[in-house]
Amino acid sequence: MKLTKSIFLLLAVGLAACQSIDGGDDLEKGIPYQLTAKETGAIQAALQQRMPAAGVLLFGPILASKDSKGGINVCGTFSAMGGYAGVIDKRPYVGMMVEVPPLFEFMPVVIADDSSSGSSAVIITCHRLGIPI
């Protein structure tokens, strides 16, 4: 089971990496998608797990779009308080929901660093996916 999950996640990351953040034409603008409470919880848990040294994460709005193939893309921001990193202000992220039974989780694709160019690239990607953050 763990091997299957790992292989699937590697494929998902590989496919996501094929999408250009710098303005390529391979991103599809999706239609707005309302996340369920279960999906929102999975997103928050995945980001907290990915950023353990950041302390407590405070989440901004979490928005999503659904593409023509049924893929759910997610964008949002979080701030962190405490932990080894100190205070982190409004760091944007982009990722996708993985909902292929028995898998149900959020896969962060990019979490911006603290540079303005990193944040800008994520925000531009989100806009191109139809998610205005």
N, CA, C and O of each residue as an XYZ file, in Angstrom:
532
protein
N       0.821     -1.191      0.000
C       0.000      0.000      0.000
C       0.866      1.257      0.000
O       0.629      2.175     -0.784
N       1.878      1.300      0.885
C       2.744      2.487      0.929
C       3.482      2.670     -0.388
O       3.652      3.799     -0.850
N       3.930      1.557     -1.008
C       4.640      1.645     -2.273
C       3.718      2.190     -3.353
O       4.123      3.047     -4.138
N       2.479      1.703     -3.401
C       1.517      2.182     -4.383
C       1.250      3.669     -4.184
O       1.213      4.436     -5.146
N       1.068      4.063     -2.943
C       0.814      5.472     -2.632
C       2.015      6.327     -3.047
O       1.842      7.395     -3.634
N       3.205      5.867     -2.750
C       4.411      6.616     -3.097
C       4.559      6.763     -4.600
O       4.916      7.834     -5.092
N       4.287      5.696     -5.328
C       4.404      5.750     -6.787
C       3.383      6.725     -7.348
O       3.703      7.536     -8.217
N       2.147      6.646     -6.850
C       1.116      7.553     -7.332
C       1.489      9.005     -7.053
O       1.338      9.859     -7.927
N       1.968      9.292     -5.860
C       2.327     10.666     -5.504
C       3.497     11.164     -6.343
O       3.531     12.331     -6.733
N       4.449     10.289     -6.621
C       5.558     10.685     -7.494
C       5.056     11.006     -8.893
O       5.511     11.969     -9.510
N       4.123     10.206     -9.400
C       3.543     10.500    -10.708
C       2.797     11.823    -10.698
O       2.898     12.610    -11.639
N       2.043     12.065     -9.626
C       1.293     13.315     -9.520
C       2.232     14.512     -9.503
O       1.986     15.508    -10.183
N       3.297     14.417     -8.735
C       4.275     15.509     -8.676
C       4.948     15.680    -10.036
O       5.166     16.804    -10.489
N       5.271     14.575    -10.678
C       5.896     14.641    -12.001
C       5.001     15.320    -13.014
O       5.464     16.135    -13.812
N       3.712     14.985    -12.986
C       2.784     15.617    -13.908
C       2.614     17.090    -13.583
O       2.542     17.924    -14.484
N       2.552     17.406    -12.318
C       2.417     18.806    -11.925
C       3.655     19.601    -12.309
O       3.556     20.770    -12.680
N       4.815     18.973    -12.222
C       6.060     19.662    -12.566
C       6.123     19.991    -14.047
O       6.865     20.884    -14.455
N       5.348     19.273    -14.856
C       5.325     19.550    -16.290
C       4.612     20.854    -16.589
O       4.758     21.404    -17.681
N       3.845     21.354    -15.639
C       3.142     22.605    -15.836
C       4.074     23.758    -15.510
O       4.695     23.791    -14.448
N       4.161     24.680    -16.415
C       5.069     25.798    -16.253
C       4.472     26.877    -15.366
O       3.305     27.237    -15.519
N       5.255     27.383    -14.457
C       4.810     28.492    -13.615
C       5.095     29.815    -14.311
O       4.497     30.832    -13.959
N       5.983     29.825    -15.279
C       6.418     31.092    -15.857
C       5.603     31.548    -17.065
O       6.080     32.377    -17.840
N       4.392     31.032    -17.246
C       3.542     31.583    -18.298
C       3.337     30.669    -19.476
O       2.829     31.131    -20.498
N       3.696     29.400    -19.406
C       3.424     28.472    -20.490
C       1.937     28.315    -20.682
O       1.148     28.697    -19.817
N       1.546     27.754    -21.815
C       0.132     27.655    -22.144
C      -0.503     26.345    -21.701
O      -1.603     26.030    -22.156
N       0.129     25.582    -20.849
C      -0.390     24.269    -20.496
C      -1.219     24.259    -19.215
O      -1.596     23.182    -18.752
N      -1.511     25.397    -18.635
C      -2.384     25.453    -17.471
C      -3.799     25.776    -17.937
O      -4.006     26.683    -18.742
N      -4.769     25.026    -17.423
C      -6.158     25.236    -17.804
C      -6.882     26.033    -16.729
O      -6.830     25.699    -15.545
N      -7.548     27.077    -17.155
C      -8.350     27.864    -16.215
C      -9.600     27.058    -15.887
O     -10.433     26.801    -16.757
N      -9.720     26.670    -14.642
C     -10.856     25.871    -14.221
C     -12.040     26.726    -13.811
O     -11.990     27.956    -13.843
N     -13.104     26.042    -13.428
C     -14.287     26.730    -12.929
C     -14.239     26.699    -11.405
O     -13.679     25.764    -10.834
N     -14.809     27.689    -10.737
C     -14.771     27.698     -9.268
C     -15.336     26.401     -8.697
O     -16.318     25.851     -9.197
N     -14.693     25.934     -7.642
C     -15.088     24.685     -6.988
C     -15.182     24.941     -5.493
O     -14.261     25.502     -4.901
N     -16.289     24.533     -4.876
C     -16.487     24.695     -3.436
C     -15.903     23.491     -2.712
O     -16.388     22.372     -2.878
N     -14.880     23.710     -1.919
C     -14.254     22.627     -1.155
C     -15.174     22.170     -0.033
O     -15.888     22.975      0.564
N     -15.150     20.879      0.248
C     -15.894     20.347      1.382
C     -15.070     20.550      2.646
O     -13.883     20.871      2.578
N     -15.700     20.364      3.792
C     -14.980     20.466      5.065
C     -13.887     19.402      5.140
O     -12.811     19.656      5.681
N     -14.155     18.219      4.605
C     -13.161     17.132      4.607
C     -11.950     17.519      3.756
O     -10.811     17.272      4.153
N     -12.189     18.122      2.594
C     -11.090     18.545      1.725
C     -10.282     19.659      2.381
O      -9.052     19.640      2.341
N     -10.967     20.628      2.983
C     -10.273     21.723      3.668
C      -9.412     21.186      4.803
O      -8.281     21.633      4.990
N      -9.939     20.234      5.559
C      -9.165     19.615      6.639
C      -7.931     18.894      6.115
O      -6.863     18.956      6.724
N      -8.081     18.206      4.976
C      -6.942     17.501      4.378
C      -5.867     18.490      3.918
O      -4.673     18.219      4.046
N      -6.291     19.619      3.390
C      -5.347     20.648      2.934
C      -4.571     21.208      4.123
O      -3.345     21.311      4.078
N      -5.277     21.562      5.164
C      -4.621     22.125      6.345
C      -3.681     21.109      6.989
O      -2.581     21.469      7.407
N      -4.093     19.860      7.075
C      -3.244     18.820      7.674
C      -1.986     18.592      6.843
O      -0.897     18.440      7.397
N      -2.124     18.566      5.525
C      -0.962     18.340      4.652
C       0.047     19.478      4.764
O       1.253     19.235      4.796
N      -0.439     20.720      4.824
C       0.476     21.851      4.932
C       1.148     21.891      6.296
O       2.332     22.214      6.395
N       0.405     21.567      7.346
C       1.001     21.530      8.685
C       2.086     20.455      8.743
O       3.136     20.653      9.354
N       1.822     19.322      8.105
C       2.804     18.238      8.082
C       4.032     18.633      7.259
O       5.155     18.257      7.593
N       3.813     19.389      6.187
C       4.910     19.796      5.300
C       5.774     20.873      5.943
O       6.943     21.018      5.587
N       5.210     21.635      6.892
C       5.908     22.759      7.513
C       5.991     22.571      9.027
O       5.539     23.444      9.767
N       6.552     21.466      9.509
C       6.524     21.204     10.952
C       7.312     22.220     11.780
O       6.966     22.472     12.934
N       8.353     22.798     11.214
C       9.175     23.742     11.970
C       8.544     25.127     12.032
O       9.050     26.004     12.732
N       7.445     25.336     11.309
C       6.837     26.658     11.248
C       5.960     26.966     12.451
O       5.573     28.119     12.646
N       5.641     25.977     13.250
C       4.769     26.211     14.402
C       3.309     26.100     14.011
O       2.933     25.220     13.237
N       2.486     26.993     14.545
C       1.053     26.981     14.277
C       0.784     27.725     12.968
O       1.221     28.862     12.795
N       0.068     27.081     12.054
C      -0.283     27.733     10.798
C      -1.665     28.358     10.915
O      -2.615     27.722     11.370
N      -1.757     29.612     10.497
C      -3.017     30.335     10.440
C      -3.374     30.482      8.969
O      -2.644     31.117      8.208
N      -4.493     29.898      8.571
C      -4.846     29.837      7.156
C      -5.716     31.001      6.731
O      -6.653     31.396      7.425
N      -5.379     31.541      5.562
C      -6.237     32.516      4.907
C      -7.282     31.751      4.102
O      -7.429     30.541      4.272
N      -8.009     32.446      3.224
C      -9.000     31.756      2.401
C      -8.333     30.647      1.567
O      -7.237     30.820      1.033
N      -9.021     29.526      1.476
C      -8.558     28.403      0.662
C      -9.554     28.278     -0.483
O     -10.728     27.982     -0.257
N      -9.094     28.502     -1.707
C      -9.959     28.508     -2.879
C      -9.546     27.412     -3.846
O      -8.401     26.961     -3.839
N     -10.495     26.983     -4.685
C     -10.210     25.889     -5.601
C     -10.917     26.091     -6.935
O     -11.885     26.843     -7.047
N     -10.398     25.391     -7.939
C     -11.054     25.324     -9.242
C     -10.986     23.884     -9.729
O     -10.108     23.114     -9.341
N     -11.931     23.547    -10.584
C     -11.990     22.194    -11.143
C     -11.784     22.303    -12.645
O     -12.469     23.075    -13.316
N     -10.828     21.522    -13.179
C     -10.559     21.587    -14.607
C     -11.466     20.618    -15.378
O     -12.260     19.892    -14.780
N     -11.341     20.616    -16.683
C     -12.218     19.807    -17.531
C     -12.011     18.301    -17.354
O     -12.865     17.510    -17.754
N     -10.904     17.906    -16.768
C     -10.642     16.482    -16.528
C     -11.046     16.064    -15.120
O     -10.838     14.914    -14.732
N     -11.620     16.985    -14.351
C     -12.055     16.677    -12.996
C     -11.013     16.938    -11.932
O     -11.265     16.691    -10.753
N      -9.838     17.434    -12.321
C      -8.788     17.750    -11.353
C      -9.157     18.960    -10.516
O      -9.694     19.941    -11.031
N      -8.870     18.889     -9.228
C      -9.168     19.997     -8.326
C      -7.858     20.661     -7.923
O      -7.031     20.073     -7.225
N      -7.688     21.899     -8.377
C      -6.515     22.698     -8.032
C      -6.874     23.606     -6.868
O      -7.985     24.130     -6.795
N      -5.924     23.788     -5.960
C      -6.174     24.539     -4.738
C      -5.099     25.602     -4.549
O      -3.914     25.350     -4.765
N      -5.527     26.784     -4.147
C      -4.593     27.861     -3.812
C      -5.046     28.529     -2.526
O      -6.227     28.513     -2.179
N      -4.103     29.107     -1.842
C      -4.407     29.844     -0.633
C      -3.149     30.430     -0.036
O      -2.083     30.417     -0.651
N      -3.286     30.938      1.156
C      -2.151     31.483      1.887
C      -2.212     31.001      3.325
O      -3.267     30.628      3.836
N      -1.062     31.021      3.953
C      -1.013     30.766      5.391
C       0.061     31.645      5.985
O       0.998     32.068      5.308
N      -0.097     31.905      7.261
C       0.922     32.576      8.058
C       1.295     31.610      9.159
O       0.477     30.780      9.557
N       2.498     31.699      9.654
C       2.948     30.801     10.713
C       3.399     31.616     11.913
O       3.954     32.707     11.780
N       3.146     31.059     13.081
C       3.570     31.716     14.310
C       4.275     30.706     15.194
O       3.784     29.597     15.405
N       5.418     31.096     15.703
C       6.171     30.212     16.587
C       7.032     29.255     15.793
O       7.287     29.472     14.608
N       7.474     28.211     16.435
C       8.329     27.236     15.774
C       9.725     27.776     15.545
O      10.071     28.868     15.996
N      10.510     26.998     14.844
C      11.899     27.371     14.573
C      12.006     28.523     13.591
O      12.985     29.268     13.611
N      11.005     28.675     12.729
C      11.063     29.691     11.685
C      10.633     31.066     12.170
O      10.783     32.043     11.437
N      10.107     31.170     13.378
C       9.625     32.455     13.865
C       8.273     32.764     13.262
O       7.400     31.897     13.227
N       8.082     33.993     12.782
C       6.816     34.401     12.180
C       6.989     34.435     10.669
O       7.930     35.037     10.152
N       6.075     33.785      9.970
C       6.062     33.800      8.506
C       4.771     34.484      8.095
O       3.690     34.059      8.501
N       4.869     35.544      7.290
C       3.683     36.277      6.855
C       3.182     35.792      5.511
O       3.965     35.634      4.574
N       1.906     35.559      5.409
C       1.170     35.261      4.182
C       1.998     34.592      3.091
O       2.403     35.241      2.126
N       2.237     33.345      3.241
C       2.969     32.579      2.240
C       1.945     31.856      1.348
O       1.195     31.014      1.843
N       1.900     32.173      0.032
C       0.947     31.498     -0.852
C       1.415     30.090     -1.234
O       2.607     29.784     -1.207
N       0.459     29.256     -1.584
C       0.755     27.894     -2.022
C      -0.228     27.496     -3.117
O      -1.302     28.081     -3.252
N       0.158     26.501     -3.885
C      -0.700     25.913     -4.911
C      -0.500     24.406     -4.841
O       0.610     23.926     -4.607
N      -1.566     23.677     -5.044
C      -1.492     22.225     -5.014
C      -2.734     21.622     -5.615
O      -3.533     22.310     -6.251
N      -2.892     20.320     -5.408
C      -4.054     19.640     -5.966
C      -4.564     18.576     -5.012
O      -3.808     17.994     -4.234
N      -5.848     18.341     -5.092
C      -6.460     17.276     -4.320
C      -6.239     15.961     -5.058
O      -6.411     15.883     -6.275
N      -5.859     14.943     -4.318
C      -5.709     13.600     -4.865
C      -6.847     12.781     -4.272
O      -6.835     12.430     -3.092
N      -7.837     12.483     -5.124
C      -9.021     11.758     -4.674
C      -9.246     10.553     -5.575
O     -10.216     10.492     -6.329
N      -8.328      9.599     -5.479
C      -8.425      8.348     -6.217
C      -8.471      7.249     -5.175
O      -7.449      6.928     -4.569
N      -9.665      6.655     -4.951
C      -9.779      5.660     -3.876
C      -8.670      4.616     -3.958
O      -8.398      4.099     -5.042
N      -8.039      4.302     -2.864
C      -8.358      4.706     -1.502
C      -7.647      5.987     -1.069
O      -7.720      6.350      0.105
N      -6.969      6.674     -1.967
C      -6.234      7.886     -1.588
C      -7.162      9.090     -1.518
O      -8.012      9.294     -2.384
N      -6.984      9.866     -0.489
C      -7.689     11.130     -0.329
C      -6.757     12.046      0.434
O      -6.618     11.934      1.652
N      -6.116     12.952     -0.289
C      -5.206     13.882      0.381
C      -4.901     15.059     -0.515
O      -5.243     15.072     -1.698
N      -4.253     16.046      0.070
C      -3.816     17.234     -0.648
C      -2.334     17.109     -0.928
O      -1.553     16.751     -0.046
N      -1.952     17.404     -2.152
C      -0.557     17.365     -2.563
C      -0.095     18.788     -2.866
O      -0.414     19.322     -3.928
N       0.662     19.418     -1.939
C       1.200     20.746     -2.253
C       2.204     20.630     -3.401
O       3.098     19.785     -3.366
N       2.054     21.468     -4.403
C       2.984     21.462     -5.527
C       4.069     22.509     -5.295
O       5.256     22.230     -5.461
N       3.653     23.722     -4.908
C       4.612     24.791     -4.621
C       4.145     25.574     -3.397
O       2.996     26.011     -3.326
N       5.041     25.740     -2.448
C       4.830     26.651     -1.332
C       5.874     27.747     -1.514
O       7.074     27.476     -1.508
N       5.419     28.970     -1.675
C       6.344     30.065     -1.957
C       7.325     30.251     -0.806
O       6.992     30.042      0.361
N       8.537     30.648     -1.164
C       9.498     31.014     -0.133
C       9.205     32.451      0.278
O       8.176     33.004     -0.110
N      10.079     33.054      1.045
C       9.787     34.402      1.536
C      10.199     35.511      0.572
O      10.175     36.686      0.938
N      10.574     35.154     -0.652
C      10.932     36.177     -1.638
C       9.684     36.664     -2.364
O       8.692     35.943     -2.470
N       9.744     37.892     -2.861
C       8.596     38.425     -3.595
C       8.415     37.717     -4.930
O       7.289     37.571     -5.406
N       9.515     37.274     -5.543
C       9.394     36.579     -6.826
C       8.749     35.203     -6.648
O       7.986     34.765     -7.508
N       9.048     34.519     -5.542
C       8.424     33.228     -5.278
C       6.937     33.372     -5.058
O       6.144     32.590     -5.583
N       6.557     34.372     -4.283
C       5.133     34.630     -4.042
C       4.429     35.026     -5.328
O       3.320     34.565     -5.596
N       5.059     35.868     -6.119
C       4.455     36.311     -7.376
C       4.221     35.150     -8.326
O       3.173     35.079     -8.969
N       5.179     34.240     -8.423
C       5.033     33.089     -9.322
C       3.846     32.224     -8.912
O       3.091     31.765     -9.769
N       3.678     32.000     -7.619
C       2.549     31.193     -7.141
C       1.236     31.922     -7.404
O       0.272     31.306     -7.858
N       1.181     33.205     -7.130
C      -0.050     33.976     -7.340
C      -0.433     33.992     -8.816
O      -1.607     33.833     -9.149
N       0.532     34.180     -9.694
C       0.269     34.164    -11.134
C      -0.257     32.793    -11.557
O      -1.210     32.706    -12.331
N       0.355     31.735    -11.058
C      -0.096     30.378    -11.388
C      -1.542     30.184    -10.940
O      -2.354     29.633    -11.685
N      -1.865     30.628     -9.740
C      -3.227     30.489     -9.222
C      -4.223     31.237    -10.111
O      -5.298     30.716    -10.410
N      -3.879     32.434    -10.526
C      -4.760     33.208    -11.404
C      -4.975     32.475    -12.721
O      -6.087     32.454    -13.250
N      -3.924     31.882    -13.244
C      -4.036     31.156    -14.514
C      -4.875     29.895    -14.358
O      -5.444     29.408    -15.335
N      -4.960     29.357    -13.137
C      -5.810     28.197    -12.871
C      -7.258     28.607    -12.573
O      -8.117     27.755    -12.344
N      -7.516     29.918    -12.579
C      -8.866     30.420    -12.294
C      -9.133     30.635    -10.829
O     -10.287     30.670    -10.402
N      -8.055     30.783    -10.035
C      -8.198     30.953     -8.586
C      -7.564     32.287     -8.194
O      -6.342     32.383     -8.077
N      -8.380     33.301     -7.992
C      -7.825     34.619     -7.638
C      -7.520     34.720     -6.155
O      -8.426     34.898     -5.341
N      -6.240     34.608     -5.800
C      -5.861     34.782     -4.397
C      -5.148     36.096     -4.240
O      -4.738     36.447     -3.134
